[in-house]
Amino acid sequence: ISMTAEECESCAVELLESQQKYELTTLLSGPYDSSNCRIVLTAGAGGTEACDWVNMLYRMYTRHANHIDDFKVSTLDESAGDVVGYKSV
């Protein structure tokens, strides 16, 4: 079989995309995986740093979920920290 570099690269890209879709499909194929998920992030002891950490986690989780096609993120309740971040979200 003879392939040019461009053909080989396009085949590799297609294979990688197929693998990623298959991996997500098999990962989320359990009986409860089509249900909604609720995540509560709460700052513990630690004051400003704990509130900032909750903010970082919230940002990380929402960005990750927004990059997945079928996921939607909605914030039901949030309590702002005294200086930065969230006490809970």
C-alpha positions in Angstrom: 0.0 0.0 0.0 1.4 3.4 -1.0 0.2 6.5 0.8 1.4 10.1 0.7 2.2 11.9 4.0 -1.0 13.9 3.7 -3.1 10.8 3.3 -1.4 9.1 6.2 -1.9 12.2 8.4 -5.6 12.5 7.5 -6.1 8.8 8.2 -4.4 9.2 11.6 -6.6 12.2 12.5 -9.8 10.3 11.5 -8.7 7.3 13.6 -7.9 9.5 16.6 -11.4 11.2 16.4 -13.1 7.8 16.0 -11.2 6.5 19.0 -12.1 9.5 21.2 -15.8 9.2 20.3 -15.8 5.5 21.0 -14.0 6.0 24.3 -16.6 8.6 25.4 -19.5 6.4 24.3 -18.2 3.3 26.1 -17.3 5.4 29.2 -20.8 6.8 29.4 -22.9 3.8 28.5 -24.1 2.7 32.0 -27.7 2.6 33.1 -27.5 5.9 35.0 -25.2 7.8 32.7 -28.0 9.5 30.8 -29.3 11.1 34.0 -28.4 14.5 35.2 -25.5 15.1 37.6 -25.4 17.6 40.5 -22.1 18.7 41.9 -21.8 20.8 45.1 -18.5 22.6 45.8 -18.1 23.9 49.3 -15.2 25.8 50.8 -14.1 24.3 54.1 -11.9 25.8 56.7 -9.2 28.0 55.1 -10.9 31.3 54.5 -9.9 33.1 51.3 -7.7 30.3 50.0 -10.6 27.8 50.4 -13.0 30.1 48.5 -10.4 30.6 45.8 -9.9 26.9 45.5 -13.7 26.4 45.0 -13.6 29.0 42.3 -10.8 27.2 40.5 -12.6 23.8 40.8 -15.9 25.3 39.5 -14.1 26.9 36.6 -12.3 23.7 35.7 -15.4 21.5 35.9 -17.5 24.0 33.8 -14.9 24.4 31.1 -14.4 20.6 30.9 -18.2 20.0 30.6 -18.6 22.8 28.0 -16.0 21.1 25.7 -18.1 17.9 25.6 -20.9 18.2 23.0 -23.9 16.8 24.9 -23.2 18.3 28.3 -24.9 21.5 29.6 -23.9 23.3 32.8 -26.2 25.4 34.9 -25.6 26.9 38.3 -28.5 26.5 40.7 -27.1 28.4 43.6 -23.9 30.2 44.5 -22.6 32.0 47.6 -19.8 34.4 47.0 -16.7 34.4 49.2 -15.9 37.4 51.3 -12.9 38.4 49.2 -12.6 36.0 46.2 -14.2 32.9 44.9 -17.2 31.1 46.3 -18.2 29.8 49.7 -20.3 27.3 47.9 -21.6 26.8 44.4 
